[in-house]
Amino acid sequence: MAKKRLNVKKTINTIFMIILLLVTSCKDDDTRSCTNCNSPQTQTFEVCEESNGNASVNGEDTGVRYDIYIADLEAAGANCGG
């Protein structure tokens, strides 16, 4: 009976550790970085890199990877990030 209790405790501890690991490993996934862009044709606007790697403007996912979106803006004459 004592062995059975020990196995149950080990199982519960293992499950708890797995859940804790999953929760803490996903914590930073929601971070995003943003930069300001402007051009002669527009006011300053914010472009952010979402957790999925896409760029968003005004909170709307563009469906385009952030680095490609920024490169295209700069190729079109925008100044981003400074």
C-alpha positions in Angstrom: 0.0 0.0 0.0 2.9 2.4 0.8 4.4 1.7 -2.6 1.1 2.5 -4.4 0.9 5.8 -2.5 4.5 6.6 -3.4 3.8 5.9 -7.1 0.7 8.1 -7.0 2.7 11.0 -5.5 5.4 10.6 -8.1 2.8 10.6 -10.8 1.1 13.7 -9.5 4.5 15.5 -9.0 5.5 14.6 -12.6 2.2 15.9 -14.0 2.6 19.1 -12.0 6.1 19.6 -13.2 5.1 19.1 -16.9 2.3 21.6 -16.6 4.5 24.1 -14.9 7.1 23.7 -17.6 4.6 24.2 -20.3 3.1 27.3 -18.7 6.5 28.9 -18.1 7.9 28.0 -21.5 5.0 29.7 -23.3 5.2 32.9 -21.2 7.5 34.9 -23.6 5.6 33.8 -26.8 3.3 36.8 -26.6 6.0 39.4 -26.7 6.2 41.7 -29.7 8.6 44.4 -30.7 7.6 47.6 -32.5 9.3 50.3 -34.5 8.1 53.6 -35.9 8.1 54.3 -39.6 7.4 57.4 -41.6 7.6 58.6 -45.2 6.9 61.9 -47.1 3.5 60.5 -47.9 2.4 59.3 -44.4 2.4 60.3 -40.8 4.5 58.3 -38.4 3.0 54.8 -37.9 4.0 51.8 -35.8 4.9 48.5 -37.3 5.2 45.6 -34.8 6.6 42.1 -35.1 4.0 39.7 -33.7 4.8 36.4 -31.9 4.1 34.5 -35.2 6.8 36.5 -37.0 4.4 38.6 -39.1 4.3 42.4 -39.2 1.2 44.2 -37.9 0.1 47.8 -38.5 -2.4 49.3 -36.1 -2.9 45.9 -34.5 -3.8 44.3 -37.8 -1.7 41.3 -38.9 -0.5 42.0 -42.4 0.2 38.3 -43.2 3.7 39.2 -44.3 6.9 38.4 -42.3 8.2 41.4 -40.3 11.6 41.6 -41.9 10.2 41.5 -45.5 7.5 44.1 -44.6 10.1 46.5 -43.2 12.4 45.9 -46.2 9.6 46.7 -48.6 8.6 49.8 -46.7 12.2 51.1 -46.8 12.5 50.2 -50.5 9.4 52.3 -51.1 11.1 55.3 -49.4 9.9 54.9 -45.8 12.3 55.5 -42.9 11.8 52.8 -40.1 13.5 52.6 -36.7 15.4 55.8 -36.6 
